[in-house]
Amino acid sequence: MEKYDVIVLGSGPGGYVAAIKAAQKNLKVAIIEKEAIGGVCLNWGCIPTKALLKSAKVYTEFMNAKDYGIKVEEKSTITPDWPSILKRKDRIVRRLTGGVKMLLEKNKVDIYNGEGTIINKHEIKVNDTTLSTKNIIISTGASPILPPIDGLDKAYQDNRLLTSKGMLDIEDIPKNLVIIGGGVIGIEFATIFSSFNTKVTIIERENNILLNVDDDVRENMVKILKKAKITVLTNSTVTKIDESSVIYEDTEGNKQKVDAEKILLSVGMKANNQSFTNLNLQMNKSFVEINEYMETSEKNVYAIGDVTGKMMLAHVASHQGIIAVEHILGNNEEINYNQVPSAIYSFPEIAQIGYTEKEAKEKGLDILVSKFPLQANGKALSANESEGFIKIIASKPYNEIVGVHILADNASDLISEAVMVMKLEGTADEIAKSIHPHPTISEIYHEAALGICDKPIHI
Ligand SMILES: Cc1cc2nc3c(=O)[nH]c(=O)nc-3n(C[C@H](O)[C@H](O)[C@H](O)COP(=O)(O)OP(=O)(O)OC[C@H]3O[C@@H](n4cnc5c(N)ncnc54)[C@H](O)[C@@H]3O)c2cc1C
């Protein structure tokens, strides 16, 4: 029987990073994957959606060419070529997943293709082989919840209702699309398809979309979605899906109908937990309970990434993987989840880290809040991307940065400055005293920080 120091179950951004790290530390490592190397993130999540978003952005820019002084004689000749858009997405995915496979091989990680089942805390079965190991890292990810809605199963079988995975390969751009769930995935797909002129309706059961986002940012995003002609229905519960429409109930109990050529279901995730039921691990609903070192209730069995339900983000999964490996090596490192950035890839993007204003107040922090609009930033104006703002939240008496929220083109890249500042427990004064390059959108940090410790110059 093949014997390992570590066997990693699942090769998403949690699993493959953990496997490479462990191998770099001279441990004997195997990784088991039943579908595709790279997991959801590389194959059906982070990367393919960003490829489609880029095509959507380019199309939008072409349609708005006159804003840049470029004449287009006949706009109707500019059309999205959907099969080519999908081919481009697939090429990018293949390149990245091929790269990850190569990295695993170069680091001498044994790759097993097949469904792994944990027999006990030292043995895993894959295909007809049983592997032995000192440690297990479970990184099996999560899958979309399919709620019990009348007609949902039939619509799913008919390929009219899809999860995000299916949506990435639909045969054509639909005339209309109903998105059930106003979370991050829903907003990303609404952005993609409304850019391609699909009539998009988002139906959300709660009283708001994007519940984890700062109120100011959300209010602005709702306006932006409306401007893009996306219908956002909140306090609305889907009760039935029929042959051509989605039926929902508003707060007064009125039944309404909306046409739906395609339906995207994105109402939440549940852990992929079938492969380790033998271990009887301590669970929190469908998710695996872990401590700060990613240990489960069984010694030498770790869990990382979406299967833990902590923060369902690729970079969190990868970092948890590193922490699990460090713990196997005898080192105790931890994650501060309050210092994890997240992004929503709408047009413009949203990125955030730390507390929202509401959370900071609920924590009883004595805060100062400063906002600076992109309208007053030269680079944003030149790029025709002046919609949005930065909002910095600092805590008295030292003006320590406790939250940063950005609504801007490229906010997902801009947020990294806040990541470093918060990691180093930096203050608004330190940002204000740091020279930012001109002209850049990053200057909004400088101005907003000045708004906390002094006065902004450019407003
Ligand atoms: C549409 C979409 C867009 C997203 N965009 C972003 C984004 O922009 N940024 C971001 O940070 N996050 C994004 N995410 C979330 C991100 O994809 C996940 O947080 C990330 O993939 C979690 O990584 P993981 O390693 O925990 O699991 P996964 O990536 O889900 O990988 C788990 C792997 O385990 C395999 N597996 C499961 N059970 C077994 C078994 N028994 N045997 C063998 N293999 C098994 C699966 O086949 C899968 O490959 C997005 C998600 C979606 C759906």
Ligand as a Chemical Component Dictionary entry (heavy atoms), coordinates in Angstrom:
data_LIG
# 
_chem_comp.id                   LIG 
_chem_comp.type                 NON-POLYMER 
_chem_comp.pdbx_formal_charge   0 
_chem_comp.three_letter_code    LIG 
# 
loop_
_chem_comp_atom.comp_id 
_chem_comp_atom.atom_id 
_chem_comp_atom.alt_atom_id 
_chem_comp_atom.type_symbol 
_chem_comp_atom.charge 
_chem_comp_atom.model_Cartn_x 
_chem_comp_atom.model_Cartn_y 
_chem_comp_atom.model_Cartn_z 
_chem_comp_atom.pdbx_ordinal 
LIG C1  C1  C 0 -19.389 31.482 -10.328 1  
LIG C2  C2  C 0 -18.377 31.598 -9.222  2  
LIG C3  C3  C 0 -17.497 32.646 -9.218  3  
LIG C4  C4  C 0 -16.554 32.769 -8.201  4  
LIG N1  N1  N 0 -15.687 33.808 -8.224  5  
LIG C5  C5  C 0 -14.775 33.948 -7.240  6  
LIG C6  C6  C 0 -13.840 35.011 -7.261  7  
LIG O1  O1  O 0 -13.838 35.842 -8.164  8  
LIG N2  N2  N 0 -12.939 35.094 -6.260  9  
LIG C7  C7  C 0 -12.923 34.192 -5.228  10 
LIG O2  O2  O 0 -12.093 34.317 -4.328  11 
LIG N3  N3  N 0 -13.796 33.163 -5.188  12 
LIG C8  C8  C 0 -14.710 33.023 -6.166  13 
LIG N4  N4  N 0 -15.577 31.970 -6.143  14 
LIG C9  C9  C 0 -15.500 31.021 -5.014  15 
LIG C10 C10 C 0 -14.352 30.043 -5.234  16 
LIG O3  O3  O 0 -14.530 29.385 -6.458  17 
LIG C11 C11 C 0 -14.303 29.048 -4.085  18 
LIG O4  O4  O 0 -14.239 29.742 -2.872  19 
LIG C12 C12 C 0 -13.104 28.129 -4.220  20 
LIG O5  O5  O 0 -13.140 27.402 -5.411  21 
LIG C13 C13 C 0 -13.057 27.172 -3.029  22 
LIG O6  O6  O 0 -11.947 26.350 -3.171  23 
LIG P1  P1  P 0 -11.900 24.905 -2.507  24 
LIG O7  O7  O 0 -10.514 24.405 -2.745  25 
LIG O8  O8  O 0 -12.410 24.938 -1.143  26 
LIG O9  O9  O 0 -12.949 24.021 -3.314  27 
LIG P2  P2  P 0 -13.286 23.814 -4.850  28 
LIG O10 O10 O 0 -12.670 24.812 -5.718  29 
LIG O11 O11 O 0 -14.766 23.642 -4.875  30 
LIG O12 O12 O 0 -12.599 22.422 -5.176  31 
LIG C14 C14 C 0 -13.027 21.241 -4.592  32 
LIG C15 C15 C 0 -12.571 20.102 -5.473  33 
LIG O13 O13 O 0 -12.744 18.882 -4.761  34 
LIG C16 C16 C 0 -13.156 17.884 -5.683  35 
LIG N5  N5  N 0 -13.789 16.816 -4.906  36 
LIG C17 C17 C 0 -14.880 16.895 -4.125  37 
LIG N6  N6  N 0 -15.126 15.703 -3.540  38 
LIG C18 C18 C 0 -14.165 14.855 -3.980  39 
LIG C19 C19 C 0 -13.885 13.485 -3.748  40 
LIG N7  N7  N 0 -14.637 12.747 -2.931  41 
LIG N8  N8  N 0 -12.820 12.932 -4.368  42 
LIG C20 C20 C 0 -12.046 13.684 -5.206  43 
LIG N9  N9  N 0 -12.276 14.985 -5.458  44 
LIG C21 C21 C 0 -13.317 15.557 -4.852  45 
LIG C22 C22 C 0 -14.102 18.634 -6.596  46 
LIG O14 O14 O 0 -14.259 17.938 -7.809  47 
LIG C23 C23 C 0 -13.387 19.967 -6.742  48 
LIG O15 O15 O 0 -12.525 19.953 -7.859  49 
LIG C24 C24 C 0 -16.516 31.814 -7.154  50 
LIG C25 C25 C 0 -17.403 30.743 -7.162  51 
LIG C26 C26 C 0 -18.323 30.623 -8.179  52 
LIG C27 C27 C 0 -19.252 29.448 -8.178  53 
# 
loop_
_chem_comp_bond.comp_id 
_chem_comp_bond.atom_id_1 
_chem_comp_bond.atom_id_2 
_chem_comp_bond.value_order 
_chem_comp_bond.pdbx_ordinal 
LIG C1  C2  SING 1  
LIG C2  C3  SING 2  
LIG C2  C26 DOUB 3  
LIG C3  C4  DOUB 4  
LIG C4  N1  SING 5  
LIG C4  C24 SING 6  
LIG N1  C5  DOUB 7  
LIG C5  C6  SING 8  
LIG C5  C8  SING 9  
LIG C6  O1  DOUB 10 
LIG C6  N2  SING 11 
LIG N2  C7  SING 12 
LIG C7  O2  DOUB 13 
LIG C7  N3  SING 14 
LIG N3  C8  DOUB 15 
LIG C8  N4  SING 16 
LIG N4  C9  SING 17 
LIG N4  C24 SING 18 
LIG C9  C10 SING 19 
LIG C10 O3  SING 20 
LIG C10 C11 SING 21 
LIG C11 O4  SING 22 
LIG C11 C12 SING 23 
LIG C12 O5  SING 24 
LIG C12 C13 SING 25 
LIG C13 O6  SING 26 
LIG O6  P1  SING 27 
LIG P1  O7  DOUB 28 
LIG P1  O8  SING 29 
LIG P1  O9  SING 30 
LIG O9  P2  SING 31 
LIG P2  O10 DOUB 32 
LIG P2  O11 SING 33 
LIG P2  O12 SING 34 
LIG O12 C14 SING 35 
LIG C14 C15 SING 36 
LIG C15 O13 SING 37 
LIG C15 C23 SING 38 
LIG O13 C16 SING 39 
LIG C16 N5  SING 40 
LIG C16 C22 SING 41 
LIG N5  C17 SING 42 
LIG N5  C21 SING 43 
LIG C17 N6  DOUB 44 
LIG N6  C18 SING 45 
LIG C18 C19 SING 46 
LIG C18 C21 DOUB 47 
LIG C19 N7  SING 48 
LIG C19 N8  DOUB 49 
LIG N8  C20 SING 50 
LIG C20 N9  DOUB 51 
LIG N9  C21 SING 52 
LIG C22 O14 SING 53 
LIG C22 C23 SING 54 
LIG C23 O15 SING 55 
LIG C24 C25 DOUB 56 
LIG C25 C26 SING 57 
LIG C26 C27 SING 58 
# 
